[in-house]
């Protein structure tokens, strides 16, 4: 339900309509089954560096990365 409402609400607040959602799943605790069931696209694993971690070294758990397109034209809109 939130996926349907999010693009419009985000655009109203920030003036930009998102075309893609991303989420990270800690596979040490969760399998990501709900994302698979909801048609999210598994794209791979993180390197485990985190936003502020040292370059080239794992500082946080490795997570699965899942994406959910909000627009059929998401690829062309992201590469403009």
PyMOL Python script that loads the backbone (N, CA, C, O; Angstrom):
from pymol import cmd

cmd.read_pdbstr("""\
ATOM      1  N   UNK A   1       0.825  -1.189   0.000  1.00  0.00           N
ATOM      2  CA  UNK A   1       0.000   0.000   0.000  1.00  0.00           C
ATOM      3  C   UNK A   1       0.876   1.261   0.000  1.00  0.00           C
ATOM      4  O   UNK A   1       0.568   2.234  -0.690  1.00  0.00           O
ATOM      5  N   UNK A   2       1.947   1.239   0.763  1.00  0.00           N
ATOM      6  CA  UNK A   2       2.808   2.420   0.835  1.00  0.00           C
ATOM      7  C   UNK A   2       3.518   2.668  -0.491  1.00  0.00           C
ATOM      8  O   UNK A   2       3.775   3.816  -0.852  1.00  0.00           O
ATOM      9  N   UNK A   3       3.837   1.597  -1.219  1.00  0.00           N
ATOM     10  CA  UNK A   3       4.523   1.745  -2.506  1.00  0.00           C
ATOM     11  C   UNK A   3       3.651   2.522  -3.484  1.00  0.00           C
ATOM     12  O   UNK A   3       4.173   3.279  -4.302  1.00  0.00           O
ATOM     13  N   UNK A   4       2.347   2.352  -3.416  1.00  0.00           N
ATOM     14  CA  UNK A   4       1.443   3.077  -4.307  1.00  0.00           C
ATOM     15  C   UNK A   4       1.339   4.553  -3.931  1.00  0.00           C
ATOM     16  O   UNK A   4       1.215   5.408  -4.808  1.00  0.00           O
ATOM     17  N   UNK A   5       1.387   4.855  -2.642  1.00  0.00           N
ATOM     18  CA  UNK A   5       1.221   6.241  -2.184  1.00  0.00           C
ATOM     19  C   UNK A   5       2.520   7.038  -2.198  1.00  0.00           C
ATOM     20  O   UNK A   5       2.501   8.259  -2.354  1.00  0.00           O
ATOM     21  N   UNK A   6       3.632   6.359  -2.037  1.00  0.00           N
ATOM     22  CA  UNK A   6       4.905   7.042  -1.867  1.00  0.00           C
ATOM     23  C   UNK A   6       5.281   8.001  -2.997  1.00  0.00           C
ATOM     24  O   UNK A   6       5.663   9.132  -2.698  1.00  0.00           O
ATOM     25  N   UNK A   7       5.197   7.619  -4.282  1.00  0.00           N
ATOM     26  CA  UNK A   7       5.633   8.543  -5.334  1.00  0.00           C
ATOM     27  C   UNK A   7       4.922   9.899  -5.300  1.00  0.00           C
ATOM     28  O   UNK A   7       5.566  10.941  -5.423  1.00  0.00           O
ATOM     29  N   UNK A   8       3.621   9.886  -5.135  1.00  0.00           N
ATOM     30  CA  UNK A   8       2.860  11.128  -5.108  1.00  0.00           C
ATOM     31  C   UNK A   8       3.194  11.950  -3.870  1.00  0.00           C
ATOM     32  O   UNK A   8       3.404  13.159  -3.973  1.00  0.00           O
ATOM     33  N   UNK A   9       3.245  11.319  -2.713  1.00  0.00           N
ATOM     34  CA  UNK A   9       3.551  12.052  -1.487  1.00  0.00           C
ATOM     35  C   UNK A   9       4.974  12.619  -1.514  1.00  0.00           C
ATOM     36  O   UNK A   9       5.204  13.738  -1.056  1.00  0.00           O
ATOM     37  N   UNK A  10       5.919  11.857  -2.045  1.00  0.00           N
ATOM     38  CA  UNK A  10       7.302  12.332  -2.141  1.00  0.00           C
ATOM     39  C   UNK A  10       7.379  13.547  -3.073  1.00  0.00           C
ATOM     40  O   UNK A  10       8.051  14.535  -2.779  1.00  0.00           O
ATOM     41  N   UNK A  11       6.674  13.445  -4.203  1.00  0.00           N
ATOM     42  CA  UNK A  11       6.678  14.552  -5.161  1.00  0.00           C
ATOM     43  C   UNK A  11       6.053  15.806  -4.562  1.00  0.00           C
ATOM     44  O   UNK A  11       6.556  16.909  -4.776  1.00  0.00           O
ATOM     45  N   UNK A  12       4.968  15.652  -3.817  1.00  0.00           N
ATOM     46  CA  UNK A  12       4.326  16.796  -3.172  1.00  0.00           C
ATOM     47  C   UNK A  12       5.271  17.473  -2.180  1.00  0.00           C
ATOM     48  O   UNK A  12       5.291  18.699  -2.074  1.00  0.00           O
ATOM     49  N   UNK A  13       6.042  16.682  -1.465  1.00  0.00           N
ATOM     50  CA  UNK A  13       6.909  17.234  -0.422  1.00  0.00           C
ATOM     51  C   UNK A  13       8.245  17.770  -0.954  1.00  0.00           C
ATOM     52  O   UNK A  13       8.713  18.826  -0.530  1.00  0.00           O
ATOM     53  N   UNK A  14       8.854  17.022  -1.895  1.00  0.00           N
ATOM     54  CA  UNK A  14      10.202  17.362  -2.340  1.00  0.00           C
ATOM     55  C   UNK A  14      10.287  17.868  -3.777  1.00  0.00           C
ATOM     56  O   UNK A  14      11.339  18.348  -4.198  1.00  0.00           O
ATOM     57  N   UNK A  15       9.199  17.768  -4.530  1.00  0.00           N
ATOM     58  CA  UNK A  15       9.186  18.260  -5.893  1.00  0.00           C
ATOM     59  C   UNK A  15       9.843  17.335  -6.910  1.00  0.00           C
ATOM     60  O   UNK A  15      10.062  17.735  -8.053  1.00  0.00           O
ATOM     61  N   UNK A  16      10.155  16.124  -6.518  1.00  0.00           N
ATOM     62  CA  UNK A  16      10.763  15.137  -7.406  1.00  0.00           C
ATOM     63  C   UNK A  16      10.001  13.830  -7.259  1.00  0.00           C
ATOM     64  O   UNK A  16       9.760  13.373  -6.141  1.00  0.00           O
ATOM     65  N   UNK A  17       9.622  13.228  -8.377  1.00  0.00           N
ATOM     66  CA  UNK A  17       8.890  11.958  -8.321  1.00  0.00           C
ATOM     67  C   UNK A  17       9.876  10.802  -8.438  1.00  0.00           C
ATOM     68  O   UNK A  17      10.554  10.674  -9.458  1.00  0.00           O
ATOM     69  N   UNK A  18       9.966   9.956  -7.410  1.00  0.00           N
ATOM     70  CA  UNK A  18      10.888   8.817  -7.485  1.00  0.00           C
ATOM     71  C   UNK A  18      10.425   7.795  -8.519  1.00  0.00           C
ATOM     72  O   UNK A  18       9.230   7.624  -8.761  1.00  0.00           O
ATOM     73  N   UNK A  19      11.404   7.122  -9.123  1.00  0.00           N
ATOM     74  CA  UNK A  19      11.094   6.109 -10.127  1.00  0.00           C
ATOM     75  C   UNK A  19      11.551   4.721  -9.695  1.00  0.00           C
ATOM     76  O   UNK A  19      11.273   3.735 -10.378  1.00  0.00           O
ATOM     77  N   UNK A  20      12.254   4.638  -8.558  1.00  0.00           N
ATOM     78  CA  UNK A  20      12.822   3.372  -8.117  1.00  0.00           C
ATOM     79  C   UNK A  20      12.991   3.392  -6.597  1.00  0.00           C
ATOM     80  O   UNK A  20      13.415   4.397  -6.026  1.00  0.00           O
ATOM     81  N   UNK A  21      12.659   2.278  -5.952  1.00  0.00           N
ATOM     82  CA  UNK A  21      12.904   2.126  -4.520  1.00  0.00           C
ATOM     83  C   UNK A  21      14.033   1.126  -4.317  1.00  0.00           C
ATOM     84  O   UNK A  21      14.209   0.212  -5.123  1.00  0.00           O
ATOM     85  N   UNK A  22      14.794   1.295  -3.250  1.00  0.00           N
ATOM     86  CA  UNK A  22      15.822   0.317  -2.910  1.00  0.00           C
ATOM     87  C   UNK A  22      15.711  -0.019  -1.433  1.00  0.00           C
ATOM     88  O   UNK A  22      15.285   0.803  -0.621  1.00  0.00           O
ATOM     89  N   UNK A  23      16.099  -1.236  -1.103  1.00  0.00           N
ATOM     90  CA  UNK A  23      16.143  -1.647   0.291  1.00  0.00           C
ATOM     91  C   UNK A  23      17.292  -2.627   0.471  1.00  0.00           C
ATOM     92  O   UNK A  23      17.722  -3.294  -0.471  1.00  0.00           O
ATOM     93  N   UNK A  24      17.770  -2.697   1.690  1.00  0.00           N
ATOM     94  CA  UNK A  24      18.866  -3.585   2.037  1.00  0.00           C
ATOM     95  C   UNK A  24      18.365  -4.592   3.065  1.00  0.00           C
ATOM     96  O   UNK A  24      17.676  -4.217   4.014  1.00  0.00           O
ATOM     97  N   UNK A  25      18.703  -5.864   2.885  1.00  0.00           N
ATOM     98  CA  UNK A  25      18.258  -6.926   3.789  1.00  0.00           C
ATOM     99  C   UNK A  25      19.478  -7.567   4.433  1.00  0.00           C
ATOM    100  O   UNK A  25      20.362  -8.077   3.746  1.00  0.00           O
ATOM    101  N   UNK A  26      19.514  -7.534   5.753  1.00  0.00           N
ATOM    102  CA  UNK A  26      20.576  -8.194   6.510  1.00  0.00           C
ATOM    103  C   UNK A  26      20.300  -9.690   6.504  1.00  0.00           C
ATOM    104  O   UNK A  26      19.429 -10.170   7.230  1.00  0.00           O
ATOM    105  N   UNK A  27      21.040 -10.422   5.686  1.00  0.00           N
ATOM    106  CA  UNK A  27      20.760 -11.849   5.501  1.00  0.00           C
ATOM    107  C   UNK A  27      21.179 -12.701   6.690  1.00  0.00           C
ATOM    108  O   UNK A  27      20.862 -13.889   6.737  1.00  0.00           O
ATOM    109  N   UNK A  28      21.888 -12.111   7.653  1.00  0.00           N
ATOM    110  CA  UNK A  28      22.186 -12.853   8.882  1.00  0.00           C
ATOM    111  C   UNK A  28      20.934 -12.988   9.744  1.00  0.00           C
ATOM    112  O   UNK A  28      20.849 -13.880  10.587  1.00  0.00           O
ATOM    113  N   UNK A  29      19.961 -12.098   9.530  1.00  0.00           N
ATOM    114  CA  UNK A  29      18.730 -12.120  10.323  1.00  0.00           C
ATOM    115  C   UNK A  29      17.482 -12.430   9.514  1.00  0.00           C
ATOM    116  O   UNK A  29      16.521 -12.988  10.045  1.00  0.00           O
ATOM    117  N   UNK A  30      17.486 -12.070   8.212  1.00  0.00           N
ATOM    118  CA  UNK A  30      16.281 -12.198   7.401  1.00  0.00           C
ATOM    119  C   UNK A  30      16.616 -12.810   6.041  1.00  0.00           C
ATOM    120  O   UNK A  30      17.752 -12.720   5.574  1.00  0.00           O
ATOM    121  N   UNK A  31      15.629 -13.426   5.416  1.00  0.00           N
ATOM    122  CA  UNK A  31      15.838 -14.047   4.106  1.00  0.00           C
ATOM    123  C   UNK A  31      15.406 -13.150   2.951  1.00  0.00           C
ATOM    124  O   UNK A  31      15.792 -13.405   1.810  1.00  0.00           O
ATOM    125  N   UNK A  32      14.620 -12.113   3.211  1.00  0.00           N
ATOM    126  CA  UNK A  32      14.124 -11.257   2.139  1.00  0.00           C
ATOM    127  C   UNK A  32      12.930 -11.847   1.408  1.00  0.00           C
ATOM    128  O   UNK A  32      12.584 -11.397   0.316  1.00  0.00           O
ATOM    129  N   UNK A  33      12.305 -12.840   1.998  1.00  0.00           N
ATOM    130  CA  UNK A  33      11.186 -13.535   1.362  1.00  0.00           C
ATOM    131  C   UNK A  33      10.037 -12.597   1.016  1.00  0.00           C
ATOM    132  O   UNK A  33       9.416 -12.744  -0.036  1.00  0.00           O
ATOM    133  N   UNK A  34       9.748 -11.637   1.887  1.00  0.00           N
ATOM    134  CA  UNK A  34       8.619 -10.732   1.624  1.00  0.00           C
ATOM    135  C   UNK A  34       8.889  -9.860   0.398  1.00  0.00           C
ATOM    136  O   UNK A  34       7.963  -9.549  -0.350  1.00  0.00           O
ATOM    137  N   UNK A  35      10.146  -9.460   0.182  1.00  0.00           N
ATOM    138  CA  UNK A  35      10.477  -8.660  -0.998  1.00  0.00           C
ATOM    139  C   UNK A  35      10.334  -9.492  -2.267  1.00  0.00           C
ATOM    140  O   UNK A  35       9.808  -9.012  -3.271  1.00  0.00           O
ATOM    141  N   UNK A  36      10.794 -10.722  -2.224  1.00  0.00           N
ATOM    142  CA  UNK A  36      10.654 -11.606  -3.380  1.00  0.00           C
ATOM    143  C   UNK A  36       9.174 -11.817  -3.695  1.00  0.00           C
ATOM    144  O   UNK A  36       8.773 -11.771  -4.858  1.00  0.00           O
ATOM    145  N   UNK A  37       8.376 -12.047  -2.675  1.00  0.00           N
ATOM    146  CA  UNK A  37       6.941 -12.271  -2.865  1.00  0.00           C
ATOM    147  C   UNK A  37       6.231 -11.032  -3.403  1.00  0.00           C
ATOM    148  O   UNK A  37       5.211 -11.143  -4.084  1.00  0.00           O
ATOM    149  N   UNK A  38       6.770  -9.848  -3.095  1.00  0.00           N
ATOM    150  CA  UNK A  38       6.155  -8.597  -3.545  1.00  0.00           C
ATOM    151  C   UNK A  38       6.750  -8.108  -4.869  1.00  0.00           C
ATOM    152  O   UNK A  38       6.548  -6.957  -5.254  1.00  0.00           O
ATOM    153  N   UNK A  39       7.488  -8.988  -5.567  1.00  0.00           N
ATOM    154  CA  UNK A  39       8.049  -8.703  -6.890  1.00  0.00           C
ATOM    155  C   UNK A  39       9.165  -7.663  -6.904  1.00  0.00           C
ATOM    156  O   UNK A  39       9.379  -6.999  -7.918  1.00  0.00           O
ATOM    157  N   UNK A  40       9.880  -7.517  -5.782  1.00  0.00           N
ATOM    158  CA  UNK A  40      11.087  -6.698  -5.792  1.00  0.00           C
ATOM    159  C   UNK A  40      12.141  -7.478  -6.565  1.00  0.00           C
ATOM    160  O   UNK A  40      12.052  -8.702  -6.670  1.00  0.00           O
ATOM    161  N   UNK A  41      13.133  -6.790  -7.105  1.00  0.00           N
ATOM    162  CA  UNK A  41      14.172  -7.409  -7.926  1.00  0.00           C
ATOM    163  C   UNK A  41      15.469  -7.490  -7.121  1.00  0.00           C
ATOM    164  O   UNK A  41      16.004  -6.473  -6.681  1.00  0.00           O
ATOM    165  N   UNK A  42      15.960  -8.706  -6.936  1.00  0.00           N
ATOM    166  CA  UNK A  42      17.237  -8.888  -6.249  1.00  0.00           C
ATOM    167  C   UNK A  42      18.355  -8.518  -7.228  1.00  0.00           C
ATOM    168  O   UNK A  42      18.387  -9.020  -8.352  1.00  0.00           O
ATOM    169  N   UNK A  43      19.276  -7.635  -6.799  1.00  0.00           N
ATOM    170  CA  UNK A  43      20.339  -7.198  -7.714  1.00  0.00           C
ATOM    171  C   UNK A  43      21.741  -7.563  -7.233  1.00  0.00           C
ATOM    172  O   UNK A  43      22.704  -7.396  -7.982  1.00  0.00           O
ATOM    173  N   UNK A  44      21.878  -8.052  -6.015  1.00  0.00           N
ATOM    174  CA  UNK A  44      23.199  -8.463  -5.553  1.00  0.00           C
ATOM    175  C   UNK A  44      23.437  -8.164  -4.089  1.00  0.00           C
ATOM    176  O   UNK A  44      22.504  -7.912  -3.328  1.00  0.00           O
ATOM    177  N   UNK A  45      24.703  -8.198  -3.710  1.00  0.00           N
ATOM    178  CA  UNK A  45      25.103  -7.988  -2.321  1.00  0.00           C
ATOM    179  C   UNK A  45      25.955  -6.734  -2.208  1.00  0.00           C
ATOM    180  O   UNK A  45      26.643  -6.355  -3.156  1.00  0.00           O
ATOM    181  N   UNK A  46      25.907  -6.091  -1.047  1.00  0.00           N
ATOM    182  CA  UNK A  46      26.771  -4.951  -0.785  1.00  0.00           C
ATOM    183  C   UNK A  46      28.177  -5.441  -0.477  1.00  0.00           C
ATOM    184  O   UNK A  46      28.394  -6.642  -0.314  1.00  0.00           O
ATOM    185  N   UNK A  47      29.113  -4.544  -0.398  1.00  0.00           N
ATOM    186  CA  UNK A  47      30.490  -4.887  -0.053  1.00  0.00           C
ATOM    187  C   UNK A  47      30.707  -4.884   1.457  1.00  0.00           C
ATOM    188  O   UNK A  47      31.739  -5.354   1.936  1.00  0.00           O
ATOM    189  N   UNK A  48      29.735  -4.356   2.213  1.00  0.00           N
ATOM    190  CA  UNK A  48      29.875  -4.320   3.664  1.00  0.00           C
ATOM    191  C   UNK A  48      30.707  -3.150   4.161  1.00  0.00           C
ATOM    192  O   UNK A  48      31.208  -3.181   5.284  1.00  0.00           O
ATOM    193  N   UNK A  49      30.859  -2.123   3.340  1.00  0.00           N
ATOM    194  CA  UNK A  49      31.652  -0.970   3.749  1.00  0.00           C
ATOM    195  C   UNK A  49      30.846   0.061   4.517  1.00  0.00           C
ATOM    196  O   UNK A  49      31.395   0.757   5.371  1.00  0.00           O
ATOM    197  N   UNK A  50      29.567   0.174   4.234  1.00  0.00           N
ATOM    198  CA  UNK A  50      28.755   1.201   4.879  1.00  0.00           C
ATOM    199  C   UNK A  50      29.056   2.569   4.300  1.00  0.00           C
ATOM    200  O   UNK A  50      29.990   2.732   3.515  1.00  0.00           O
ATOM    201  N   UNK A  51      28.262   3.549   4.692  1.00  0.00           N
ATOM    202  CA  UNK A  51      28.413   4.901   4.175  1.00  0.00           C
ATOM    203  C   UNK A  51      29.711   5.560   4.640  1.00  0.00           C
ATOM    204  O   UNK A  51      30.369   6.264   3.874  1.00  0.00           O
ATOM    205  N   UNK A  52      30.065   5.330   5.882  1.00  0.00           N
ATOM    206  CA  UNK A  52      31.207   6.020   6.464  1.00  0.00           C
ATOM    207  C   UNK A  52      32.384   5.101   6.746  1.00  0.00           C
ATOM    208  O   UNK A  52      33.355   5.517   7.378  1.00  0.00           O
ATOM    209  N   UNK A  53      32.313   3.879   6.294  1.00  0.00           N
ATOM    210  CA  UNK A  53      33.367   2.917   6.574  1.00  0.00           C
ATOM    211  C   UNK A  53      34.628   3.177   5.775  1.00  0.00           C
ATOM    212  O   UNK A  53      34.599   3.896   4.777  1.00  0.00           O
ATOM    213  N   UNK A  54      35.733   2.595   6.209  1.00  0.00           N
ATOM    214  CA  UNK A  54      36.997   2.774   5.494  1.00  0.00           C
ATOM    215  C   UNK A  54      36.955   2.101   4.118  1.00  0.00           C
ATOM    216  O   UNK A  54      36.365   1.032   3.955  1.00  0.00           O
ATOM    217  N   UNK A  55      37.583   2.736   3.141  1.00  0.00           N
ATOM    218  CA  UNK A  55      37.592   2.215   1.771  1.00  0.00           C
ATOM    219  C   UNK A  55      38.271   0.851   1.718  1.00  0.00           C
ATOM    220  O   UNK A  55      39.360   0.662   2.261  1.00  0.00           O
ATOM    221  N   UNK A  56      37.607  -0.097   1.053  1.00  0.00           N
ATOM    222  CA  UNK A  56      38.193  -1.414   0.841  1.00  0.00           C
ATOM    223  C   UNK A  56      38.107  -2.372   2.012  1.00  0.00           C
ATOM    224  O   UNK A  56      38.576  -3.505   1.903  1.00  0.00           O
ATOM    225  N   UNK A  57      37.529  -1.962   3.122  1.00  0.00           N
ATOM    226  CA  UNK A  57      37.426  -2.841   4.293  1.00  0.00           C
ATOM    227  C   UNK A  57      35.971  -2.994   4.720  1.00  0.00           C
ATOM    228  O   UNK A  57      35.209  -2.027   4.737  1.00  0.00           O
ATOM    229  N   UNK A  58      35.603  -4.211   5.060  1.00  0.00           N
ATOM    230  CA  UNK A  58      34.248  -4.455   5.533  1.00  0.00           C
ATOM    231  C   UNK A  58      34.123  -3.926   6.958  1.00  0.00           C
ATOM    232  O   UNK A  58      34.905  -4.285   7.838  1.00  0.00           O
ATOM    233  N   UNK A  59      33.122  -3.065   7.171  1.00  0.00           N
ATOM    234  CA  UNK A  59      32.917  -2.501   8.503  1.00  0.00           C
ATOM    235  C   UNK A  59      31.496  -2.735   9.021  1.00  0.00           C
ATOM    236  O   UNK A  59      31.221  -2.521  10.201  1.00  0.00           O
ATOM    237  N   UNK A  60      30.596  -3.173   8.138  1.00  0.00           N
ATOM    238  CA  UNK A  60      29.216  -3.493   8.523  1.00  0.00           C
ATOM    239  C   UNK A  60      28.854  -4.816   7.847  1.00  0.00           C
ATOM    240  O   UNK A  60      29.541  -5.233   6.915  1.00  0.00           O
ATOM    241  N   UNK A  61      27.786  -5.484   8.299  1.00  0.00           N
ATOM    242  CA  UNK A  61      27.408  -6.756   7.667  1.00  0.00           C
ATOM    243  C   UNK A  61      27.078  -6.587   6.177  1.00  0.00           C
ATOM    244  O   UNK A  61      26.519  -5.570   5.767  1.00  0.00           O
ATOM    245  N   UNK A  62      27.427  -7.589   5.385  1.00  0.00           N
ATOM    246  CA  UNK A  62      27.062  -7.613   3.972  1.00  0.00           C
ATOM    247  C   UNK A  62      25.561  -7.847   3.879  1.00  0.00           C
ATOM    248  O   UNK A  62      25.008  -8.696   4.579  1.00  0.00           O
ATOM    249  N   UNK A  63      24.905  -7.079   3.001  1.00  0.00           N
ATOM    250  CA  UNK A  63      23.446  -7.162   2.879  1.00  0.00           C
ATOM    251  C   UNK A  63      23.052  -7.405   1.435  1.00  0.00           C
ATOM    252  O   UNK A  63      23.802  -7.090   0.510  1.00  0.00           O
ATOM    253  N   UNK A  64      21.857  -7.973   1.252  1.00  0.00           N
ATOM    254  CA  UNK A  64      21.286  -8.117  -0.088  1.00  0.00           C
ATOM    255  C   UNK A  64      20.644  -6.798  -0.489  1.00  0.00           C
ATOM    256  O   UNK A  64      20.060  -6.108   0.346  1.00  0.00           O
ATOM    257  N   UNK A  65      20.751  -6.449  -1.765  1.00  0.00           N
ATOM    258  CA  UNK A  65      20.165  -5.230  -2.298  1.00  0.00           C
ATOM    259  C   UNK A  65      18.993  -5.596  -3.197  1.00  0.00           C
ATOM    260  O   UNK A  65      19.136  -6.385  -4.131  1.00  0.00           O
ATOM    261  N   UNK A  66      17.829  -5.013  -2.906  1.00  0.00           N
ATOM    262  CA  UNK A  66      16.606  -5.252  -3.671  1.00  0.00           C
ATOM    263  C   UNK A  66      16.095  -3.923  -4.228  1.00  0.00           C
ATOM    264  O   UNK A  66      16.183  -2.895  -3.558  1.00  0.00           O
ATOM    265  N   UNK A  67      15.560  -3.943  -5.455  1.00  0.00           N
ATOM    266  CA  UNK A  67      15.006  -2.762  -6.101  1.00  0.00           C
ATOM    267  C   UNK A  67      13.551  -3.002  -6.500  1.00  0.00           C
ATOM    268  O   UNK A  67      13.140  -4.129  -6.778  1.00  0.00           O
ATOM    269  N   UNK A  68      12.784  -1.907  -6.521  1.00  0.00           N
ATOM    270  CA  UNK A  68      11.390  -1.986  -6.954  1.00  0.00           C
ATOM    271  C   UNK A  68      11.107  -0.802  -7.878  1.00  0.00           C
ATOM    272  O   UNK A  68      11.062   0.337  -7.413  1.00  0.00           O
ATOM    273  N   UNK A  69      10.916  -1.047  -9.177  1.00  0.00           N
ATOM    274  CA  UNK A  69      10.617   0.049 -10.110  1.00  0.00           C
ATOM    275  C   UNK A  69       9.232   0.634  -9.857  1.00  0.00           C
ATOM    276  O   UNK A  69       8.258  -0.099  -9.685  1.00  0.00           O
ATOM    277  N   UNK A  70       9.157   1.959  -9.838  1.00  0.00           N
ATOM    278  CA  UNK A  70       7.875   2.650  -9.677  1.00  0.00           C
ATOM    279  C   UNK A  70       7.355   3.165 -11.013  1.00  0.00           C
ATOM    280  O   UNK A  70       6.225   3.646 -11.106  1.00  0.00           O
ATOM    281  N   UNK A  71       8.186   3.059 -12.044  1.00  0.00           N
ATOM    282  CA  UNK A  71       7.834   3.525 -13.375  1.00  0.00           C
ATOM    283  C   UNK A  71       8.410   2.543 -14.390  1.00  0.00           C
ATOM    284  O   UNK A  71       9.504   2.013 -14.194  1.00  0.00           O
ATOM    285  N   UNK A  72       7.685   2.304 -15.461  1.00  0.00           N
ATOM    286  CA  UNK A  72       8.199   1.409 -16.498  1.00  0.00           C
ATOM    287  C   UNK A  72       9.409   2.015 -17.209  1.00  0.00           C
ATOM    288  O   UNK A  72      10.238   1.291 -17.760  1.00  0.00           O
ATOM    289  N   UNK A  73       9.502   3.332 -17.193  1.00  0.00           N
ATOM    290  CA  UNK A  73      10.607   4.024 -17.859  1.00  0.00           C
ATOM    291  C   UNK A  73      11.733   4.371 -16.877  1.00  0.00           C
ATOM    292  O   UNK A  73      12.487   5.312 -17.126  1.00  0.00           O
ATOM    293  N   UNK A  74      11.859   3.643 -15.785  1.00  0.00           N
ATOM    294  CA  UNK A  74      12.839   4.023 -14.763  1.00  0.00           C
ATOM    295  C   UNK A  74      14.265   4.057 -15.297  1.00  0.00           C
ATOM    296  O   UNK A  74      15.045   4.918 -14.888  1.00  0.00           O
ATOM    297  N   UNK A  75      14.629   3.155 -16.193  1.00  0.00           N
ATOM    298  CA  UNK A  75      16.004   3.141 -16.724  1.00  0.00           C
ATOM    299  C   UNK A  75      16.311   4.421 -17.509  1.00  0.00           C
ATOM    300  O   UNK A  75      17.350   5.047 -17.302  1.00  0.00           O
ATOM    301  N   UNK A  76      15.414   4.798 -18.398  1.00  0.00           N
ATOM    302  CA  UNK A  76      15.665   5.997 -19.204  1.00  0.00           C
ATOM    303  C   UNK A  76      15.630   7.260 -18.338  1.00  0.00           C
ATOM    304  O   UNK A  76      16.379   8.203 -18.594  1.00  0.00           O
ATOM    305  N   UNK A  77      14.780   7.288 -17.334  1.00  0.00           N
ATOM    306  CA  UNK A  77      14.727   8.472 -16.461  1.00  0.00           C
ATOM    307  C   UNK A  77      15.961   8.595 -15.576  1.00  0.00           C
ATOM    308  O   UNK A  77      16.360   9.702 -15.217  1.00  0.00           O
ATOM    309  N   UNK A  78      16.563   7.472 -15.225  1.00  0.00           N
ATOM    310  CA  UNK A  78      17.758   7.518 -14.384  1.00  0.00           C
ATOM    311  C   UNK A  78      19.024   7.808 -15.182  1.00  0.00           C
ATOM    312  O   UNK A  78      20.039   8.201 -14.606  1.00  0.00           O
ATOM    313  N   UNK A  79      18.979   7.622 -16.482  1.00  0.00           N
ATOM    314  CA  UNK A  79      20.180   7.816 -17.293  1.00  0.00           C
ATOM    315  C   UNK A  79      20.135   9.089 -18.127  1.00  0.00           C
ATOM    316  O   UNK A  79      20.942   9.249 -19.044  1.00  0.00           O
ATOM    317  N   UNK A  80      19.231   9.974 -17.836  1.00  0.00           N
ATOM    318  CA  UNK A  80      19.137  11.246 -18.594  1.00  0.00           C
ATOM    319  C   UNK A  80      20.310  12.119 -18.291  1.00  0.00           C
ATOM    320  O   UNK A  80      20.413  13.223 -18.826  1.00  0.00           O
TER     321      UNK A  80
END
""", "prot")
cmd.dss("prot")
cmd.show_as("cartoon", "prot")
cmd.util.cbc("prot")
cmd.orient("prot")
